[in-house]
Amino acid sequence: MLAAASHPLRRRLMDVLKVEGPATASILAARTDQAVGNVSHHLKVLAAAGLIVEVPERARDKRERWWNLASTALRWSDSDFADDPVGQAVASAAMSINLERQVGLVRAWHGASDEQRADWGDAPFSTDKWLSMSAEELAAFEGELQGLIDRWASRAVPDDGARRAPVFFFAHGVPAKP
């Protein structure tokens, strides 16, 4: 599953499905500037790994195939692979690729034109802090932060006429030396 999700295009396809909902290979190809055949191949890999599922009720005929995420969350821990050196290597590579994707999204924002950035003003932010914590405290911190993220992700979006766009948020909390 991690190997399937770690490919950059497959990760991007999953992101499009997460943000925009069910789609066909043609729709996903248009959203990612890829060939339909290439996207179809990667959709098969994601489906074989159980990461996406078909949504047959959306199809207008037997040839049309719609896809959606099997789950909106993909989570793993190093301890999931404690007794599996190959699994540890895959998890480490997946984490590295995931971090590259996350940093790439932030870099793309900072490289956007002034016109693209104008509507957002000072709202985009970054933050970092040095905290002193035990492993248990870090786990509790993550739980509180995840609760906040979940509340915002599951809120009813107001019908107030405000222009909204997908916003990418990520944070890491890891032991480190300054």
C-alpha positions in Angstrom: 0.0 0.0 0.0 2.8 2.4 0.9 4.7 1.6 -2.2 1.6 2.3 -4.3 0.8 5.6 -2.6 4.4 6.8 -2.7 4.7 7.3 -6.4 4.5 11.1 -7.1 1.7 10.9 -9.7 -0.3 8.4 -7.7 0.0 10.7 -4.7 -1.2 13.6 -6.8 -4.2 11.5 -8.2 -5.2 10.7 -4.6 -4.9 14.4 -3.7 -7.2 15.4 -6.6 -9.7 12.7 -5.5 -9.5 13.9 -1.9 -10.1 17.6 -2.8 -12.5 17.2 -5.8 -14.2 13.9 -5.1 -14.9 11.0 -7.6 -13.5 11.3 -11.1 -12.8 9.3 -14.2 -9.3 8.7 -15.7 -10.1 11.4 -18.3 -11.0 14.0 -15.6 -7.9 13.1 -13.6 -5.7 13.2 -16.7 -7.0 16.8 -17.4 -6.4 17.9 -13.8 -2.8 16.5 -13.7 -1.8 17.2 -17.3 -1.1 13.5 -18.0 -2.1 11.1 -20.7 -5.3 9.1 -20.0 -3.4 5.8 -20.5 -0.8 6.8 -18.0 -3.4 7.8 -15.4 -5.4 4.6 -16.1 -2.3 2.5 -15.3 -1.7 4.4 -12.0 -5.4 4.0 -11.1 -5.1 0.3 -11.5 -2.1 0.2 -9.2 -4.0 2.3 -6.6 -7.0 0.0 -6.9 -5.0 -3.1 -6.5 -3.5 -1.7 -3.3 -7.0 -0.9 -2.0 -6.4 2.8 -1.9 -9.2 3.7 -4.4 -12.5 2.1 -5.2 -14.8 2.1 -8.2 -18.0 4.2 -7.9 -20.2 2.3 -10.5 -23.3 4.3 -9.7 -21.7 7.4 -11.3 -21.1 5.7 -14.6 -23.3 6.6 -17.5 -22.5 3.4 -19.4 -20.5 0.2 -18.9 -17.3 1.7 -20.3 -17.1 4.7 -18.0 -15.3 4.0 -14.7 -15.4 6.5 -11.8 -13.0 6.3 -8.9 -12.9 7.6 -5.4 -10.6 7.2 -2.4 -11.2 4.1 -0.3 -10.5 6.3 2.8 -9.6 9.9 3.2 -6.8 9.1 5.7 -3.6 7.1 5.1 -1.6 6.7 8.2 1.3 4.5 9.2 4.0 4.4 11.9 7.5 3.1 12.0 6.4 0.6 14.6 4.0 -1.0 12.0 7.2 -2.4 10.4 9.3 -3.1 13.5 10.0 -6.8 12.5 10.2 -6.2 8.7 13.4 -4.7 7.3 11.9 -4.4 3.8 8.7 -2.8 5.2 10.9 -0.4 7.2 12.8 0.6 4.0 9.5 1.1 2.1 8.1 3.2 5.0 11.2 5.3 5.2 11.1 5.9 1.4 7.4 6.7 1.6 7.9 9.3 4.3 10.7 10.9 2.3 8.6 11.1 -0.8 5.7 12.4 1.2 7.8 15.1 2.7 9.1 16.1 -0.8 5.5 16.4 -2.0 4.5 18.5 1.0 7.5 20.9 0.7 6.9 21.0 -3.1 3.4 22.3 -2.6 4.6 25.0 -0.2 7.5 26.0 -2.6 4.9 26.2 -5.5 2.9 28.7 -3.4 5.9 30.8 -2.7 6.8 30.7 -6.4 3.4 31.8 -7.6 2.9 35.1 -9.3 1.8 38.2 -7.4 -1.5 38.0 -9.2 -2.1 34.4 -8.0 -1.3 35.4 -4.4 -3.2 38.7 -4.3 -6.5 37.4 -3.0 -4.8 35.7 0.0 -3.0 38.6 1.5 -1.2 37.7 4.7 -3.4 34.6 5.4 -0.9 31.9 4.3 1.6 31.2 7.1 4.4 29.1 8.4 5.3 28.4 11.9 7.8 26.5 13.9 8.6 26.2 17.6 11.1 24.4 19.7 9.2 22.5 22.4 10.5 20.3 25.2 8.4 17.1 25.3 8.3 13.5 26.2 7.1 10.9 23.7 3.7 10.8 25.5 3.4 14.6 25.4 4.2 14.7 21.7 1.5 12.1 21.1 -1.0 14.2 23.1 0.0 17.3 21.2 -0.5 15.4 17.9 -4.0 14.3 19.1 -5.0 17.9 20.0 -3.6 19.2 16.7 -5.4 16.4 14.7 -8.6 17.2 16.5 -8.4 20.9 15.4 -7.6 19.8 11.8 -10.5 17.3 11.8 -12.9 20.0 13.1 -12.0 22.3 10.2 -12.0 19.5 7.6 -15.4 18.3 8.6 -17.1 21.6 9.2 -20.1 22.7 7.1 -18.8 25.2 4.7 -20.8 28.4 5.0 -22.9 29.5 2.0 -21.8 33.1 2.5 -20.5 33.9 -1.0 -16.8 33.9 0.0 -14.4 32.6 -2.5 -12.8 29.4 -1.2 -10.0 27.2 -2.6 -8.3 24.1 -1.5 -5.7 24.9 1.2 -2.9 22.5 1.9 -1.7 22.3 5.6 1.0 20.2 7.0 3.0 20.1 10.2 5.7 17.8 11.5 6.6 17.2 15.1 9.9 15.3 15.4 12.7 15.1 17.9 15.6 17.1 16.6 18.7 19.0 17.7 18.9 22.8 17.1 
